[in-house]
Amino acid sequence: MNKELVDRIEANPKYKELVSKRNGFGIKLGIFVLVIFYAYILTIAFNKEILATKIGESVITVAFPIALGILILSFITTIIYVKRANGEFEDLTNEIKDDVKDMM
Protein backbone atom coordinates (compact mmCIF):
# COMPACT_ATOMS: atom_id res chain seq x y z
CA MET A 1 0.00 0.00 0.00
CA ASN A 2 1.43 3.36 -0.90
CA LYS A 3 1.73 6.32 1.42
CA GLU A 4 -0.61 8.46 -0.69
CA LEU A 5 -3.42 5.93 -0.37
CA VAL A 6 -2.90 5.59 3.38
CA ASP A 7 -2.96 9.38 3.81
CA ARG A 8 -6.14 9.65 1.77
CA ILE A 9 -7.86 6.94 3.82
CA GLU A 10 -6.77 8.50 7.11
CA ALA A 11 -8.01 11.92 5.97
CA ASN A 12 -11.44 10.55 5.06
CA PRO A 13 -14.10 11.67 7.60
CA LYS A 14 -15.81 8.28 7.29
CA TYR A 15 -12.58 6.60 8.36
CA LYS A 16 -12.37 8.83 11.41
CA GLU A 17 -16.01 8.04 12.18
CA LEU A 18 -15.35 4.31 11.79
CA VAL A 19 -12.33 4.35 14.09
CA SER A 20 -14.15 6.44 16.67
CA LYS A 21 -17.30 4.29 16.70
CA ARG A 22 -15.45 0.99 16.64
CA ASN A 23 -13.01 1.91 19.40
CA GLY A 24 -15.69 3.46 21.58
CA PHE A 25 -18.01 0.48 21.23
CA GLY A 26 -15.19 -2.01 21.83
CA ILE A 27 -14.02 -0.19 24.93
CA LYS A 28 -17.54 -0.01 26.37
CA LEU A 29 -18.15 -3.72 25.84
CA GLY A 30 -14.69 -4.56 27.19
CA ILE A 31 -15.22 -2.52 30.34
CA PHE A 32 -18.65 -4.12 30.82
CA VAL A 33 -17.18 -7.64 30.68
CA LEU A 34 -14.20 -6.74 32.89
CA VAL A 35 -16.47 -5.22 35.55
CA ILE A 36 -18.52 -8.41 35.64
CA PHE A 37 -15.43 -10.66 35.85
CA TYR A 38 -13.73 -8.55 38.50
CA ALA A 39 -16.92 -8.26 40.57
CA TYR A 40 -17.11 -12.05 40.63
CA ILE A 41 -13.43 -12.42 41.58
CA LEU A 42 -13.69 -9.73 44.27
CA THR A 43 -16.74 -11.46 45.68
CA ILE A 44 -14.76 -14.69 45.86
CA ALA A 45 -11.86 -12.88 47.52
CA PHE A 46 -13.80 -10.90 50.11
CA ASN A 47 -17.11 -12.67 50.68
CA LYS A 48 -16.88 -16.35 49.75
CA GLU A 49 -19.79 -17.25 51.98
CA ILE A 50 -22.28 -15.68 49.58
CA LEU A 51 -21.07 -17.78 46.67
CA ALA A 52 -20.68 -20.89 48.84
CA THR A 53 -24.38 -20.86 49.70
CA LYS A 54 -25.99 -24.08 48.49
CA ILE A 55 -29.06 -24.00 46.29
CA GLY A 56 -31.71 -26.02 48.11
CA GLU A 57 -30.67 -29.51 49.16
CA SER A 58 -28.31 -30.00 46.22
CA VAL A 59 -24.54 -29.81 46.14
CA ILE A 60 -24.61 -26.91 43.69
CA THR A 61 -23.69 -23.55 45.12
CA VAL A 62 -24.75 -20.08 44.04
CA ALA A 63 -21.32 -19.62 42.42
CA PHE A 64 -22.05 -22.09 39.62
CA PRO A 65 -25.09 -20.38 38.04
CA ILE A 66 -23.46 -16.97 38.47
CA ALA A 67 -20.28 -18.15 36.72
CA LEU A 68 -22.37 -19.73 33.97
CA GLY A 69 -24.25 -16.44 33.59
CA ILE A 70 -20.98 -14.55 33.26
CA LEU A 71 -19.81 -16.89 30.52
CA ILE A 72 -23.10 -16.57 28.67
CA LEU A 73 -23.00 -12.77 29.00
CA SER A 74 -19.46 -12.73 27.61
CA PHE A 75 -20.60 -14.81 24.66
CA ILE A 76 -23.55 -12.47 24.08
CA THR A 77 -21.32 -9.38 24.14
CA THR A 78 -19.11 -11.04 21.53
CA ILE A 79 -22.14 -11.72 19.34
CA ILE A 80 -23.27 -8.10 19.74
CA TYR A 81 -19.85 -6.82 18.65
CA VAL A 82 -19.67 -9.19 15.67
CA LYS A 83 -23.17 -8.24 14.49
CA ARG A 84 -22.32 -4.53 14.67
CA ALA A 85 -18.94 -5.10 13.02
CA ASN A 86 -20.56 -7.01 10.18
CA GLY A 87 -23.30 -4.40 9.83
CA GLU A 88 -22.55 -0.76 10.57
CA PHE A 89 -18.74 -1.02 10.64
CA GLU A 90 -18.62 -3.06 7.44
CA ASP A 91 -20.87 -0.53 5.68
CA LEU A 92 -18.55 2.31 6.67
CA THR A 93 -15.54 0.30 5.51
CA ASN A 94 -17.16 -0.29 2.13
CA GLU A 95 -17.98 3.43 1.80
CA ILE A 96 -14.33 4.26 2.51
CA LYS A 97 -13.21 1.72 -0.10
CA ASP A 98 -15.57 3.30 -2.63
CA ASP A 99 -14.16 6.76 -1.85
CA VAL A 100 -10.56 5.67 -2.54
CA LYS A 101 -11.26 3.10 -5.25
CA ASP A 102 -9.65 5.25 -7.95
CA MET A 103 -6.25 5.03 -6.18
CA MET A 104 -6.22 1.26 -5.89
N, C-alpha and C positions, 0 to 999 in steps of 0.2 A: 504494500500500500504506500502510495507516495505522500509526502508531507502536505502537498496542496489539498489532496482529498481529505486528509485527516483534519486540516485546519478548517476546511469548508464544513465538514460534519460537525466539528466542535462549535462552530459559529452559528449553526442552525438553531433557531429558537425551539424547534420541536425536540432537538437532541437535549437541550438544557431542560426542557419540560420532562422528557423521558427520564433523565438521570435523577432529577429532583423527585419525581413521583415514585420511581422504583426504589431509590434509596430510603425515602421517607417511609414508604409502606413496609419495606424489609426491616427497617429499624424498629418500627412499631410492633410488628409481629414478633420479632426477635426478643424485644423487651418483655412483651406479654408472656412468651414461653419461659423466659428466664425467671421472671417473677414467680410464676407457678412452680417451677422446679425448685428454686431457692426457698420458697415458702414451705414446701414439703420437707426439704432437707433441714431447714431451721426448726421446723416442728419436731422432726426426729431428734435433733440435737438438744432442744431445750424442753420439750414436753412429750416424751415418748409415751406416757401413759394414755394420752388421747388416742394415739394411733394403735396402741396395744389393746384397746378395748375390743372384746370379742363381740361378734354380731350374733345375738341369740345364744343358742346352745352349741353352735358349731365351733370349729377350730379357726375359722376365718376371722381375721381382725379387721378393723376399720381401715387399716393401712392398705390392704389389698385393693378394695374398690376405688380408693382415692388414687392410688398409683396407676391403676388401669385407666381411670378417667383422665389422668395427666397424659398418658400415652395416646389415648384417643384424641384428646384436645391438640396435642402436638401434630398428629397425623392430619387433623382437620385444618390446622393453620397452614400446613404444607399444601394441602389441596387448594385452599383459598389463594395462596400465593401463586400456585401454578395456573389456576384458572385466570387470574388477573394478568399474569405474565403472558399467557397464550391469547388473551383478549386485548385489553387496552394497551399493554406494553408492546405487543406484537404489531398492533395497528400503527402505533407511533413509529416503530422501527421501520415498517414498510413505507410510511410517508417520508421518512428521512431518506430511505433508499431511493424513492422516486425523485426527491429533490436533488440528489447528487448523481443520478443515473448517467447523465451526460459525461461525467468525469471517469466513469468506470470503463 
